[in-house]
Amino acid sequence: MPDDPRTKLRAARLYLILGCRTEGADAVEVVARALRGGVGAMQLRDKEASESEIVETGRDLRALCKAAGALFVVNDRPDLALACGADGVHLGQHDGSVDEVRGEVGDRLVVGVSTHSRDEIAAAERSSADYLGVGPVFETPTKPGRPAVGLELVTHASRHAAKPWFAIGGIDADNAPSVVAAGARRLAVVRAIRDAADPADAARRLRAAVEQEAQVGAPG
């Protein structure tokens, strides 16, 4: 079932997070180029945009992702995810209970959750979440005030998380090999693709870092 959200999730190795607007380029344009470079999942995360803007942009991004066979997720808001036809919703630790959201959306949406510690990984594994974000691995301005968890938590997740998970936080083409060597088989990024002169090439480089290790590493 190529259009099944959970099939897309299992196939995704590179996950891009963007707002409705990016400096110097339309988000839809950046996503289109990133998808050509190998992005397999995309999250619309915008804390300042209006609900109508999120839904409108989300519908455009959903169409792009659907055509590319990629997963499309909306941050925080299951109602807006449903309104724009997204495949899933992603929750932070303070965005409500995963299981409560699951009760609201049933199996219509993939549900992801951010984790920042061993205890949060364990709780996410017990929950009805479909996937985890693990990080921030390195300090990043997209999460001000959130201390980096370092590579140790990546290694812990590789040994204890049975669900698909994405290492996230300050990852770029230069440090991606160290994250993959620590056990990550999926990466999530913002600036490494958003701010790149060529988003497609940036995506290809990140995807290559994952796939090169995956050929010899444990399956994920």
N, CA and C of each residue as an Amber inpcrd file, in Angstrom:
protein
   660
   0.8480000  -1.1900000   0.0000000   0.0000000   0.0000000   0.0000000
   0.8890000   1.2470000   0.0000000   1.3180000   1.7060000  -1.1650000
   2.2890000   2.8090000  -1.2220000   1.7860000   4.1080000  -0.6290000
   0.4530000   4.3180000  -0.5510000  -0.0620000   5.5750000  -0.0080000
  -0.3950000   5.4630000   1.4730000  -0.1400000   4.3280000   2.0690000
  -0.4180000   4.1370000   3.4930000   0.5900000   4.9310000   4.3270000
   0.1170000   5.7670000   5.2650000   1.0540000   6.5960000   6.0370000
   2.1170000   5.7930000   6.7790000   1.7650000   4.6480000   7.2930000
   2.7440000   3.8780000   8.0640000   3.7770000   3.2210000   7.1600000
   3.3890000   2.9100000   5.9400000   4.3570000   2.4300000   4.9590000
   5.3440000   3.5360000   4.6160000   4.8320000   4.7520000   4.4290000
   5.6980000   5.8990000   4.1560000   6.6340000   6.1540000   5.3270000
   6.1150000   6.0280000   6.5440000   6.9350000   6.2670000   7.7300000
   8.0950000   5.2880000   7.7900000   7.8220000   4.0240000   7.5740000
   8.8890000   3.0220000   7.6380000   9.9500000   3.2550000   6.5690000
   9.5390000   3.7880000   5.4360000  10.4880000   4.0100000   4.3370000
  11.3070000   5.2810000   4.5160000  10.8090000   6.2280000   5.3020000
  11.4600000   7.5440000   5.4110000  12.7780000   7.4620000   6.1650000
  13.8140000   8.0520000   5.5980000  15.1200000   8.1440000   6.2530000
  15.5020000   9.5870000   6.5590000  14.8410000  10.5140000   5.8620000
  15.1740000  11.9300000   6.0370000  13.8800000  12.7200000   6.1640000
  13.7890000  13.5230000   7.2230000  12.5620000  14.2060000   7.6400000
  12.8760000  15.7020000   7.7110000  12.1230000  16.4900000   6.9600000
  12.3290000  17.9320000   6.9050000  11.2300000  18.6570000   7.6680000
  11.6100000  19.6660000   8.4460000  10.6610000  20.4770000   9.2110000
  10.7810000  21.9260000   8.7490000   9.6450000  22.5110000   8.3660000
   9.6290000  23.8890000   7.8760000   8.3850000  24.6170000   8.3540000
   8.4700000  25.9550000   8.3590000   7.3000000  26.7880000   8.5710000
   6.6440000  27.1260000   7.2480000   5.6150000  27.9550000   7.3080000
   4.9080000  28.3500000   6.0930000   5.7630000  29.2090000   5.1810000
   6.6820000  29.9570000   5.7780000   7.5570000  30.8280000   4.9870000
   9.0050000  30.5610000   5.3660000   9.8800000  30.6720000   4.3890000
  11.3100000  30.5900000   4.6450000  11.9570000  31.8240000   4.0360000
  13.0440000  32.2660000   4.6400000  13.6900000  33.4920000   4.1840000
  14.2320000  33.3150000   2.7740000  13.7550000  34.1430000   1.8710000
  14.2750000  34.1200000   0.5160000  13.6070000  33.1480000  -0.4230000
  12.7310000  32.2700000   0.0850000  12.0880000  31.2940000  -0.7910000
  10.7770000  30.8400000  -0.1820000   9.8560000  30.5020000  -1.0350000
   8.5870000  29.9650000  -0.5790000   8.7920000  28.5500000  -0.0530000
   8.1170000  28.2080000   1.0600000   8.2840000  26.8850000   1.6520000
   7.9340000  25.7830000   0.6640000   6.9100000  26.0130000  -0.1510000
   6.5050000  24.9950000  -1.1210000   7.6370000  24.7170000  -2.1070000
   8.3390000  25.7770000  -2.5180000   9.4640000  25.6000000  -3.4370000
  10.5930000  24.8150000  -2.7840000  10.9080000  25.1440000  -1.5300000
  11.9720000  24.4290000  -0.8170000  11.6170000  22.9570000  -0.6740000
  10.3750000  22.6770000  -0.3080000   9.9570000  21.2910000  -0.1250000
  10.0080000  20.5340000  -1.4410000   9.5650000  21.1460000  -2.5200000
   9.5960000  20.4720000  -3.8160000  11.0200000  20.0500000  -4.1720000
  11.9670000  20.9310000  -3.9320000  13.3600000  20.6200000  -4.2440000
  13.9190000  19.5750000  -3.2830000  13.5600000  19.6870000  -2.0130000
  14.0470000  18.7290000  -1.0180000  13.5170000  17.3230000  -1.2910000
  12.2770000  17.2230000  -1.7160000  11.7040000  15.9200000  -2.0480000
  12.4750000  15.2680000  -3.1940000  12.8870000  16.0760000  -4.1540000
  13.6810000  15.5260000  -5.2600000  15.0260000  15.0030000  -4.7660000
  15.5180000  15.5720000  -3.6760000  16.7950000  15.1320000  -3.1220000
  16.7030000  13.9350000  -2.2020000  15.4990000  13.4960000  -1.8860000
  15.3680000  12.2770000  -1.0890000  14.6880000  12.4210000   0.2530000
  14.1050000  13.5870000   0.5470000  13.3260000  13.7140000   1.7840000
  12.1180000  12.7840000   1.7000000  11.9050000  12.0000000   2.7580000
  10.8040000  11.0370000   2.7700000   9.6750000  11.4020000   3.6990000
   9.8700000  12.4510000   4.5150000   8.8280000  12.9100000   5.4300000
   9.0060000  14.4000000   5.6310000   7.8920000  15.1110000   5.7980000
   7.9470000  16.5500000   5.9510000   6.9340000  16.9870000   6.9950000
   7.3670000  17.8630000   7.8880000   6.4800000  18.4000000   8.9210000
   6.3270000  19.9090000   8.7610000   5.0960000  20.3650000   8.7740000
   4.8020000  21.7960000   8.7880000   4.6920000  22.2350000  10.2380000
   5.6540000  23.0510000  10.6570000   5.6790000  23.5370000  12.0360000
   5.8060000  25.0520000  12.0020000   4.7550000  25.7410000  12.4290000
   4.7720000  27.1990000  12.4060000   3.9500000  27.7060000  13.5810000
   4.6320000  28.2710000  14.5710000   3.9770000  28.7320000  15.7920000
   3.3110000  30.0960000  15.6270000   3.6170000  30.7900000  14.5370000
   3.1270000  32.1590000  14.3750000   2.0820000  32.3070000  13.2670000
   2.0060000  31.3630000  12.3570000   1.0560000  31.4710000  11.2540000
  -0.3760000  31.2870000  11.7550000  -1.3100000  31.8620000  11.0280000
  -2.7250000  31.6920000  11.3720000  -3.1800000  30.2880000  11.0060000
  -4.2970000  29.8810000  11.5870000  -4.8340000  28.5630000  11.2750000
  -5.1230000  28.4250000   9.7840000  -5.6870000  29.4690000   9.1860000
  -6.0240000  29.3940000   7.7640000  -4.7760000  29.2790000   6.9030000
  -3.6940000  29.9710000   7.3140000  -2.4530000  29.8830000   6.5550000
  -1.8470000  28.4960000   6.6560000  -1.9110000  27.9080000   7.8410000
  -1.3830000  26.5560000   8.0160000  -2.1650000  25.5680000   7.1570000
  -3.4830000  25.6900000   7.1490000  -4.2950000  24.7660000   6.3570000
  -4.0310000  24.9650000   4.8610000  -3.9740000  26.2270000   4.4240000
  -3.7520000  26.4940000   3.0020000  -2.3880000  25.9850000   2.5520000
  -1.3380000  26.3390000   3.3240000   0.0010000  25.8630000   2.9790000
   0.0710000  24.3490000   3.1050000  -0.5780000  23.8280000   4.1410000
  -0.5740000  22.3890000   4.3550000  -1.1700000  21.6200000   3.1910000
  -2.2100000  22.1370000   2.6040000  -2.8150000  21.4490000   1.4580000
  -1.8680000  21.4150000   0.2700000  -1.1420000  22.5170000   0.0530000
  -0.1630000  22.5390000  -1.0320000   0.9730000  21.5490000  -0.7700000
   1.4490000  21.5320000   0.4660000   2.5460000  20.6250000   0.8170000
   2.0920000  19.1740000   0.7840000   0.8620000  18.9420000   1.2160000
   0.3160000  17.5800000   1.1650000   0.2890000  17.0660000  -0.2710000
  -0.0920000  17.9140000  -1.2010000  -0.1370000  17.4960000  -2.6050000
   1.2570000  17.1370000  -3.1110000   2.2460000  17.9660000  -2.7630000
   3.6200000  17.6770000  -3.1700000   4.1040000  16.3560000  -2.5870000
   3.8770000  16.1780000  -1.2960000   4.3400000  14.9630000  -0.6310000
   3.6380000  13.7260000  -1.1820000   2.3520000  13.8380000  -1.4300000
   1.6030000  12.7090000  -1.9720000   2.1650000  12.2930000  -3.3220000
   2.4550000  13.2730000  -4.1740000   2.9980000  12.9660000  -5.4960000
   4.3630000  12.2920000  -5.4010000   5.1210000  12.6420000  -4.3490000
   6.4630000  12.0840000  -4.1760000   6.4630000  10.8060000  -3.3400000
   5.3080000  10.4300000  -2.8120000   5.2340000   9.2540000  -1.9450000
   5.8140000   9.4850000  -0.5710000   5.8430000  10.7530000  -0.1350000
   6.4240000  11.1070000   1.1650000   5.3380000  11.3560000   2.2020000
   5.6980000  11.1840000   3.4530000   4.7960000  11.4170000   4.5830000
   4.6810000  12.9100000   4.8530000   3.4620000  13.3900000   5.0970000
   3.2670000  14.8010000   5.4490000   2.5950000  14.9030000   6.8080000
   3.2190000  15.6900000   7.7130000   2.8040000  15.7910000   9.1110000
   2.6300000  17.2570000   9.4880000   1.6700000  17.5400000  10.3420000
   1.4760000  18.8860000  10.8930000   1.8310000  18.8580000  12.3750000
   2.5100000  19.8790000  12.8270000   2.9230000  19.9560000  14.2250000
   1.7690000  20.3600000  15.1470000   1.6900000  19.7510000  16.2930000
   0.8350000  20.1700000  17.4300000  -0.6670000  19.9300000  17.2750000
  -1.2230000  20.2430000  16.0980000  -2.6590000  20.3930000  15.9660000
  -3.3030000  19.2690000  15.1410000  -3.8830000  18.2730000  15.7990000
  -4.5590000  17.2250000  15.0280000  -5.7330000  17.7470000  14.2160000
  -6.4090000  18.7910000  14.7080000  -7.5350000  19.3280000  13.9530000
  -7.0810000  19.9420000  12.6370000  -5.9520000  20.6670000  12.6650000
  -5.4390000  21.2630000  11.4370000  -4.8320000  20.1970000  10.5190000
  -4.2450000  19.1780000  11.1140000  -3.7230000  18.0740000  10.3050000
  -4.8490000  17.4190000   9.5110000  -5.9700000  17.1880000  10.1590000
  -7.1150000  16.5960000   9.4750000  -7.6830000  17.5530000   8.4280000
  -7.6940000  18.8460000   8.7550000  -8.2860000  19.8320000   7.8500000
  -7.5210000  19.9430000   6.5390000  -6.2000000  19.7400000   6.5690000
  -5.4370000  19.8670000   5.3260000  -5.0940000  18.5180000   4.7160000
  -5.6510000  17.4420000   5.2720000  -5.4540000  16.1240000   4.6910000
  -4.0970000  15.5220000   4.9440000  -3.4660000  15.9160000   6.0560000
  -2.1330000  15.4050000   6.3780000  -2.1730000  13.9240000   6.7020000
  -0.9920000  13.3170000   6.6540000  -0.8490000  11.9120000   7.0310000
  -0.6930000  11.7370000   8.5320000  -0.2660000  12.8150000   9.2200000
   0.0250000  12.6460000  10.6300000   0.1150000  13.9540000  11.3860000
   0.2980000  13.8250000  12.6960000   0.4740000  14.9670000  13.5810000
   1.6470000  14.6570000  14.4990000   2.4490000  15.6810000  14.8060000
   3.5890000  15.5030000  15.6940000   3.3880000  16.3170000  16.9570000
   3.6500000  15.7000000  18.1020000   3.4190000  16.3190000  19.4020000
   4.7260000  16.5130000  20.1600000   4.8570000  17.6530000  20.8130000
   5.9290000  17.8560000  21.7730000   5.5140000  17.2960000  23.1210000
   6.4080000  17.3710000  24.0800000   6.1100000  16.8340000  25.4060000
   5.0220000  17.6220000  26.1210000   4.7420000  18.8390000  25.6680000
   3.7340000  19.6620000  26.3310000   2.5570000  19.9740000  25.4180000
   2.3730000  19.1540000  24.3980000   1.3020000  19.3850000  23.4270000
   0.1090000  18.4610000  23.6270000   0.0070000  17.8580000  24.7990000
  -1.1020000  16.9540000  25.0630000  -0.6650000  15.5050000  25.0260000
  -1.5000000  14.6540000  25.5630000  -1.2000000  13.2330000  25.6590000
  -1.2830000  12.5590000  24.2990000  -0.2790000  11.7400000  23.9890000
  -0.3050000  10.9700000  22.7470000  -1.5560000  10.1070000  22.6860000
  -1.8730000   9.4500000  23.7800000  -3.0140000   8.5330000  23.7600000
  -4.3430000   9.2740000  23.6590000  -4.4160000  10.4770000  24.2150000
  -5.6280000  11.2830000  24.0460000  -5.8040000  11.6990000  22.5880000
  -4.7180000  12.1050000  21.9580000  -4.7790000  12.4610000  20.5420000
  -5.1370000  11.2340000  19.7140000  -4.5650000  10.0920000  20.0620000
  -4.9090000   8.8590000  19.3420000  -6.4030000   8.5750000  19.4590000
  -6.9570000   8.8220000  20.6370000  -8.3860000   8.6280000  20.8040000
  -9.2070000   9.5690000  19.9430000  -8.6470000  10.7410000  19.6790000
  -9.3330000  11.7400000  18.8500000  -9.2650000  11.4070000  17.3670000
  -8.0960000  10.9530000  16.9030000  -7.9100000  10.7550000  15.4590000
  -7.9790000   9.3030000  15.0210000  -7.9620000   8.3740000  15.9790000
  -7.9880000   6.9640000  15.6230000  -6.7910000   6.5810000  14.7740000
  -7.0460000   5.7820000  13.7520000  -5.9700000   5.3610000  12.8630000
  -5.8510000   6.2580000  11.6340000  -6.5940000   7.3640000  11.6320000
  -6.5420000   8.2430000  10.4550000  -5.1970000   8.9190000  10.3120000
  -4.5210000   9.1670000  11.4270000  -3.2470000   9.8780000  11.3880000
  -2.1440000   9.0790000  12.0630000  -0.9630000   9.1550000  11.5000000
   0.2460000   8.7590000  12.2030000   0.4920000   9.7900000  13.3030000
   0.9010000   9.3390000  14.4790000   1.1830000  10.2530000  15.5960000
   2.6420000  10.1020000  16.0090000   3.3640000  11.2260000  15.9970000
   4.7480000  11.2350000  16.4390000   4.8960000  12.0470000  17.7040000
   5.9810000  11.8070000  18.4440000   6.2010000  12.5350000  19.6950000
   7.6970000  12.8100000  19.8710000   8.0080000  14.0160000  20.3490000
   9.3930000  14.3840000  20.6450000   9.8120000  13.7950000  21.9810000
  11.0620000  13.3230000  22.0430000  11.6020000  12.8030000  23.3070000
  12.9870000  13.3940000  23.5350000  13.3180000  13.6250000  24.8120000
  14.5660000  14.2900000  25.1700000  15.3370000  13.5470000  26.2600000
  14.8650000  12.3700000  26.6580000  15.5130000  11.6430000  27.7420000
  15.1740000  10.1610000  27.6320000  15.8710000   9.3550000  28.4080000
  15.5940000   7.9220000  28.4260000  14.1670000   7.6460000  28.8920000
  13.7380000   8.3670000  29.9190000  12.3870000   8.1480000  30.4320000
  11.3230000   8.5030000  29.3960000  11.5500000   9.5730000  28.6580000
  10.5740000   9.9750000  27.6410000  10.5490000   8.9840000  26.4790000
  11.6980000   8.4310000  26.1300000  11.7260000   7.3830000  25.1040000
  10.9270000   6.1740000  25.5720000  11.1440000   5.7740000  26.8200000
  10.4120000   4.6260000  27.3520000   8.9090000   4.8770000  27.3690000
   8.5000000   6.0900000  27.7610000   7.0750000   6.4260000  27.7930000
   6.4860000   6.4170000  26.3850000   7.2290000   6.9360000  25.4140000
   6.7530000   6.9410000  24.0330000   6.6160000   5.5260000  23.4930000
   7.5190000   4.6520000  23.8850000   7.4290000   3.2610000  23.4610000
   6.1770000   2.5860000  24.0230000   5.7970000   2.9620000  25.2380000
   4.5960000   2.3720000  25.8440000   3.3140000   2.9790000  25.2870000
   3.4100000   4.1530000  24.7270000   2.2330000   4.8760000  24.2420000
   1.7980000   4.3480000  22.8810000   0.7700000   4.9790000  22.3310000
   0.2870000   4.5990000  20.9990000   0.9510000   5.4190000  19.8910000
   2.0380000   6.1100000  20.2030000   2.7760000   6.8540000  19.1770000
   3.2970000   5.9080000  18.1060000   3.3300000   6.3930000  16.8820000
   3.8570000   5.5940000  15.7760000   5.3630000   5.7800000  15.6080000
   5.8720000   6.9660000  15.9750000   7.3020000   7.2130000  15.8240000
   7.7550000   8.2440000  16.8470000   9.0790000   8.3520000  17.0160000
   9.6790000   9.2550000  17.9880000  10.6540000  10.1980000  17.2950000
  10.7880000  11.4020000  17.8410000  11.9160000  12.2710000  17.5530000
  12.8280000  12.2310000  18.7650000  14.1230000  12.0940000  18.5650000
  15.0840000  11.9870000  19.6760000  16.0880000  13.1330000  19.5570000
  16.1140000  14.0090000  20.5670000  17.0300000  15.1390000  20.4920000
  16.6440000  16.2410000  21.4720000  17.1910000  17.4530000  21.2840000
  18.1240000  17.8080000  20.2150000  19.5160000  17.2230000  20.4430000
  20.0470000  16.5870000  19.4130000  21.3570000  15.9580000  19.5410000
  22.4260000  17.0140000  19.8010000  22.3680000  18.0930000  19.0500000
  23.2780000  19.2280000  19.2260000  22.4470000  20.4760000  19.5170000
  23.0680000  21.4700000  20.0950000  22.3440000  22.7220000  20.3370000
  21.8770000  23.3180000  19.0130000  20.6810000  23.8950000  19.0330000
  20.1270000  24.4510000  17.8100000  19.2650000  25.6650000  18.1280000
  19.3550000  26.7110000  17.3200000  18.5230000  27.8970000  17.5610000
  17.0490000  27.6640000  17.2970000  16.6950000  26.5630000  16.6630000
  15.2780000  26.2880000  16.4520000  14.6060000  25.7800000  17.7260000
  15.4190000  25.4260000  18.7290000  14.8980000  25.0220000  20.0450000
  15.6410000  25.7870000  21.1320000  15.4510000  27.1050000  21.2170000
  16.1930000  27.9110000  22.1970000  15.8790000  27.4760000  23.6220000
  16.9270000  27.3790000  24.4320000  16.7490000  27.0000000  25.8180000
  16.6950000  25.5070000  26.0590000  16.6580000  24.7220000  25.0150000
  16.6180000  23.2670000  25.1640000  18.0420000  22.7290000  25.0810000
  18.5960000  22.1640000  26.1720000  19.9740000  21.6750000  26.1320000
  20.1200000  20.4780000  25.2040000  21.2790000  20.3620000  24.5940000
  21.5470000  19.2230000  23.7230000  21.6270000  17.9370000  24.5450000
  21.1190000  16.8520000  23.9700000  21.1570000  15.5600000  24.6630000
  22.4130000  14.7850000  24.3060000  23.0730000  15.1560000  23.2220000
  24.2990000  14.4850000  22.8270000  24.0780000  13.1470000  22.1550000
  25.1820000  12.5300000  21.7440000  25.1140000  11.2720000  21.0120000
  24.7480000  10.0930000  21.9030000  24.9280000  10.2340000  23.2110000
  24.6090000   9.1250000  24.1190000  23.1560000   8.7280000  24.0300000
  22.2540000   9.7040000  23.9250000  20.8310000   9.3760000  23.8470000
  20.4990000   8.7450000  22.4960000  21.2220000   9.1230000  21.4660000
  21.0480000   8.4740000  20.1680000  21.3920000   6.9950000  20.2820000
  22.5060000   6.6960000  20.9140000  22.9020000   5.2950000  21.0960000
  21.8860000   4.5500000  21.9500000  21.3930000   5.2120000  23.0010000
  20.3680000   4.5830000  23.8410000  19.1240000   4.2570000  23.0200000
  18.6820000   5.2000000  22.2070000  17.4940000   4.9600000  21.3760000
  17.7280000   3.8110000  20.4180000  18.9240000   3.7120000  19.8670000
  19.2030000   2.6380000  18.9090000  19.1090000   1.2710000  19.5670000
  19.3230000   1.2260000  20.8630000  19.3110000  -0.0530000  21.5810000
  17.9640000  -0.3700000  22.2080000  17.1360000   0.6500000  22.4400000
  15.9200000   0.4320000  23.2260000  14.6200000   0.8290000  22.5360000
  14.6830000   1.5900000  21.4710000  13.4520000   2.0080000  20.8010000
  13.1060000   1.0340000  19.6820000  11.9460000   0.4190000  19.7900000
  11.4930000  -0.5120000  18.7570000  10.7440000   0.1990000  17.6400000
  10.1550000   1.3460000  17.9510000   9.4130000   2.1050000  16.9520000
  10.3800000   2.9140000  16.0890000   9.9610000   3.2910000  14.8790000
  10.8130000   4.1720000  14.0820000  11.1130000   5.4670000  14.8400000
  12.3370000   5.9610000  14.7210000  12.6840000   7.2090000  15.3960000
  13.6870000   7.9830000  14.5460000  13.6320000   9.3070000  14.7270000
  14.4840000  10.2200000  13.9700000  15.3500000  11.0130000  14.9340000
  16.6560000  10.9940000  14.7330000  17.5390000  11.8830000  15.4840000
  17.3640000  13.2910000  14.9340000  17.2810000  14.2740000  15.8320000
  17.0020000  15.6440000  15.4220000  17.7720000  16.6300000  16.2850000
  18.0980000  17.7880000  15.7220000  18.6830000  18.8640000  16.5080000
  20.0940000  19.2090000  16.0900000  20.2450000  20.2590000  15.2800000
  21.5590000  20.7290000  14.8990000  22.3210000  19.8140000  13.9670000
  21.6280000  18.9090000  13.2980000  22.2840000  17.9460000  12.4140000
  22.4620000  18.5570000  11.0280000  23.6610000  18.3700000  10.4650000
  23.9380000  18.8300000   9.1140000  24.8300000  17.8020000   8.4280000
  25.2230000  18.1010000   7.2110000  26.0050000  17.1300000   6.4500000
  27.3540000  16.8410000   7.0930000  27.9080000  17.7990000   7.8210000
  29.2180000  17.6040000   8.4370000  29.1580000  16.6740000   9.6440000
  28.1190000  16.8350000  10.4770000  28.0720000  15.9990000  11.6860000
  27.1490000  14.7980000  11.5540000  26.4210000  14.7010000  10.4450000
  25.5050000  13.5630000  10.2750000  26.2130000  12.2090000  10.3950000
  27.4220000  12.0340000   9.8400000  28.0730000  10.7300000   9.9910000
  28.2720000  10.3080000  11.4420000  28.5580000  11.2640000  12.3380000
  28.7420000  10.9070000  13.7470000  27.4230000  10.4840000  14.3830000
  26.3140000  11.0890000  13.9490000  24.9950000  10.7350000  14.4760000
  24.6070000   9.3430000  13.9920000  24.8900000   9.0770000  12.7340000
  24.5920000   7.7540000  12.1820000  25.4820000   6.6980000  12.8350000
  26.7400000   7.0160000  13.0460000  27.6470000   6.0720000  13.7030000
  27.1990000   5.7550000  15.1230000  26.5040000   6.7120000  15.7700000
  25.9940000   6.4850000  17.1230000  24.7490000   5.6090000  17.1380000
  24.1880000   5.3330000  15.9660000  23.0610000   4.4080000  15.9050000
  21.8300000   4.9080000  15.1810000  21.8050000   6.1730000  14.7520000
  20.6160000   6.6940000  14.0640000  20.5220000   6.1090000  12.6660000
  19.3140000   5.7420000  12.2820000  19.0440000   5.2780000  10.9280000
  18.0690000   6.2040000  10.2160000  17.6370000   7.2500000  10.9160000
  16.7560000   8.2730000  10.3450000  17.1650000   9.6240000  10.9340000
  17.1560000  10.6580000  10.1060000  17.5400000  11.9940000  10.5420000
  16.4200000  12.9750000  10.2500000  16.2670000  13.9640000  11.1380000
  15.3250000  15.0690000  10.9120000  16.1040000  16.3660000  10.9960000
  15.8240000  17.2840000  10.0770000  16.5750000  18.5350000  10.0170000
  15.6540000  19.7050000   9.6980000  16.1410000  20.8880000  10.0360000
  15.4750000  22.1360000   9.6360000  16.4530000  22.9310000   8.7760000
  17.4400000  23.5600000   9.4460000  18.3230000  24.5100000   8.7740000
  19.1930000  23.8710000   7.6960000  19.5870000  22.6120000   7.8820000
  20.5100000  21.9790000   6.9430000  19.9490000  21.9400000   5.5240000
  18.6340000  21.9040000   5.3990000  18.0080000  21.9510000   4.0830000
  17.3870000  23.3090000   3.8250000  16.6990000  23.8580000   4.8210000
  16.0060000  25.1410000   4.6450000  16.9480000  26.2450000   4.2000000
  18.1370000  26.3040000   4.7960000  19.0570000  27.4040000   4.5470000
  20.0830000  27.0830000   3.4630000  19.9890000  25.9110000   2.8630000
  20.9650000  25.5160000   1.8510000  20.7180000  26.2450000   0.5370000
  21.7970000  26.5610000  -0.1710000  21.6580000  27.1760000  -1.4940000
  20.9560000  26.2330000  -2.4510000  21.1860000  24.9430000  -2.2690000
  20.5550000  23.9250000  -3.1100000  19.9190000  22.8740000  -2.1930000
  18.6260000  23.0100000  -1.8670000  17.9820000  22.0590000  -0.9540000
  18.0290000  20.6170000  -1.4370000  17.9580000  20.4060000  -2.7330000
  18.0050000  19.0410000  -3.2600000  19.3640000  18.4030000  -2.9990000
  20.4280000  19.1460000  -3.2330000  21.7660000  18.6170000  -2.9910000
  21.9990000  18.3870000  -1.5050000  21.5250000  19.3110000  -0.6570000
  21.6700000  19.1300000   0.7890000  20.9510000  17.8670000   1.2430000
  19.7580000  17.6340000   0.6970000  19.0090000  16.4270000   1.0510000
  19.7440000  15.1730000   0.5890000  20.3000000  15.2110000  -0.6050000
  21.0260000  14.0410000  -1.1120000  22.2130000  13.7070000  -0.2290000
  22.9290000  14.7240000   0.2350000  24.1030000  14.4840000   1.0810000
  23.6930000  13.8730000   2.4230000  22.6270000  14.3680000   3.0060000
  22.1550000  13.8250000   4.2810000  21.6260000  12.4020000   4.1000000
  20.8690000  12.1940000   3.0650000  20.3270000  10.8570000   2.7950000
  21.4630000   9.8540000   2.5600000  22.5000000  10.2860000   1.8530000
  23.6380000   9.4040000   1.5980000  24.3370000   9.0040000   2.8910000
  24.4160000   9.9380000   3.8500000  25.0630000   9.6270000   5.1280000
  24.3210000   8.5190000   5.8520000  22.9980000   8.5400000   5.7780000
  22.2030000   7.5000000   6.4280000  22.3150000   6.1900000   5.6710000
  22.1450000   6.2350000   4.3780000  22.0700000   5.0070000   3.6010000
  23.4050000   4.2850000   3.5300000  24.4970000   5.0040000   3.5490000
  25.8090000   4.3580000   3.5180000  26.0100000   3.4930000   4.7530000
  25.6340000   4.0250000   5.9190000  25.7690000   3.2690000   7.1580000
  24.7350000   2.1600000   7.2220000  23.5280000   2.4080000   6.7190000
  22.4600000   1.4090000   6.7970000  22.7980000   0.1470000   6.0190000
  23.6830000   0.2620000   5.0190000  24.0630000  -0.9070000   4.2430000
  24.8580000  -1.9000000   5.0710000  25.5460000  -1.3840000   6.0980000
  26.3770000  -2.2690000   6.9160000  25.9010000  -2.3340000   8.3680000
  25.0060000  -1.4150000   8.7570000  24.5420000  -1.3540000  10.1350000
  23.2920000  -2.1700000  10.3500000  22.7630000  -2.0470000  11.5760000
  21.5320000  -2.7720000  11.9090000  20.3530000  -2.1600000  11.1870000
  19.3450000  -2.9750000  10.8250000  18.1640000  -2.4220000  10.1670000
  17.4010000  -1.5300000  11.1160000  16.7000000  -0.5350000  10.5590000
  15.9220000   0.3590000  11.3960000  14.6400000   0.7660000  10.7790000
